[in-house]
């Protein structure tokens, strides 16, 4: 168990490069189960969640060759399906929500899969209905073991079909897509997610021999194939890290350049931070955030208070609402943050209020931030990281605060951000990792 000890108030400066995308990695690495041939994956983020997923593949007898911390080759030519029934698998996989992504590939190739009760962030109910219903429509049957808290899925043969998803779930779409690529006939997935990470998965599968049309749209048409081959794949930069570093620069009055930010795949993210009044200078694939004394939140054209809310892609990602909220603390003006998807994701604001922020939690989904305009500085406190994104939001607040802050439960932050303390130290941050 470790903590971060942070002494804030320093203006950070320098350049930083975002890691490979966590949310893409969980899908892409799961897809190696679709073939017996070798797959090479590059720009893998060196974080707890991804490393645990790779460890699970090794436990399943997938050959894993870690060329370096960010490059791996996988060969799933001797998968031990029986291991999936063991308590050891159920216990380890339940620590990681991303393990549900094994279900689609296993159903496609072995006609059998197990899904543990989801682990990961405690940010509210995260149902699996979209996944299970999609698998059922492809011909799978499921059984839920209440005592062991896991689903068993089986199918004699997966059959292509047309389905309308009840929600454009990214993980649901990816899981169903990976099952459908080897189903017999044609599968049409309407109301599919179309995030860049889902597009990356489609492109990788097509290079492996899949036949997926409509990539980047909300309708995917998949012609089933009998087998898939090997490939190489390089992951995108993590857009959530990019947004986090923009917020970090603004809150600490830093002068920071984000290198290789993956501008083409950021969508509306830069515009949302510009709505907070943050200056972004984009050159090539880099983003420069110059030091700003004051950044002023825009209003709507009729003079109304700005509202920033999450939406399926190409709308604003829910993973950055915590960052936007904390960044608005020192702005001039007010903003309403509306987190539609998860009912527990805004509960960390009590710590921000204790630090001196002016935040009104309206209900589990909405909070109003009244900017301090740097008239007062946040003060350091002791706090605990409730989930990955809130943890980094609290870290940003601590780096901008006066005095010492202690952040507990930093394993949550480590799940999504690799070596974050060392990378922030390189920008001039006073942050120490202390093992207890």
C-alpha positions, 0 to 999 in steps of 0.5 A: 500500500502506498500514498502520494505526498504532494506539496503544491503551488508550483508552476509546472513546465516542460513536455510530456508524452501521453501513454498508450490508450488504456481503454483501447488496450483492454479491447485489443489485447483481448482480441489476441484470443481470436487467432492461433497466430502471433500478434504484436502490439505496440505502445501498450500502457504500463499500468496495473489494469493492462498488466493484469489482463496480460497476466490473465492471458499467460495464466490461460496458457497464451504465450506472452513475450514482453519485448519491452514494457510497451511491446508484446507478442502474443500467441494463443495457440494452446489456450487452456479453456478449463482454467476459466472454470477455476476459482483462481481465474474467477478471483483474479478476473473479478478484480478487473472489469476489462476481463469481460472483453475475453467473452466475445473472442472465446465465444467466437473461437471456442464457443464457451466463455465465462464472465465474472462479476465486474471489478474496476472503479466503484462509480455506480452500476455498470451492467452487462445486459448489452453484452449478454443480450448481444451474445444471445442474439448470436445464438449463445445461451447463458447461465448465471451462478449466483453463488460464484457471481459469474456468467457461463456462456455456450453456443454450438454455433454463432449465427449472424443476425441483425441487432439494435443495441439498447445503448451504444456501449463501447465495451458491449459493441467491442465484445459483440463485434469480436464474437460476430467476426467468426459467426456464420453469415452476416451480422449488423450491429445498429446503434454501435459505439464508434469511439476511436478505440472501437475503430482501432479494434475494427481496423486490427480485426480487418487486418487479421482477415475479418470483414467489417464495414461501417467503421467509424459509424454507428452501424457495423456490418460484419461478414463472418469468416472461418478463421483469423490470422496474425498482425501488428498493431500500434495503440493510439495516445490515451485521450484521457491522459491528454485531457488530464494534462491540459487540466493540470497545466491550467490549474498549476499555471504551467507551461506544458507541451503535450507531445504526440497527442493524437490530435486527429483522434481527440474529437471535441476534447480540445474545444471543451477545454477552450470553453473553459477559457484555456489557450491551446496552441496546436502544432502538428501533433503537439499541444502547447498550453501556455501559462495563464493567470486567468482563464474565463469560462464561456457562456452560451450565446443567450448568456446562460451558464455553460453546461458540459455533459457526457455523450457517446462519441463524437460527444464528450467522454465521461472519463474527462468530466472529473478533470473538467470539474477540477479545472474549473475551480480556479476559472473565472465564471461558473459551469454546470457539470452533468455526468449522465452515465454513472451515479457515483462519479461526482461524489469526490467533490466533498474533498474539493470543497474541503480544500476550499473549492466552491462546488455545489453538488446538486444531485448524484449526476450534477455539480455546479462549479463557481470559479475562484479566479485565483483569489484564493488558493486551495489548501492541502488535505488528506484524501483518498482516491475513489476511482481512476479519474477522480483520483487524478482530479484530486491529484491535480487539485493537490498540485495546485494547492498550498501546503501538503496534501496526502492522497491515499488509495493511489492504486486506483490512479496506478490502474490508469496512469503509468509512473505518474509521479515520475512523469510529474516530477519531470515537470517540476512537481513536488510529489513523492510515492511513500510505501506504508 
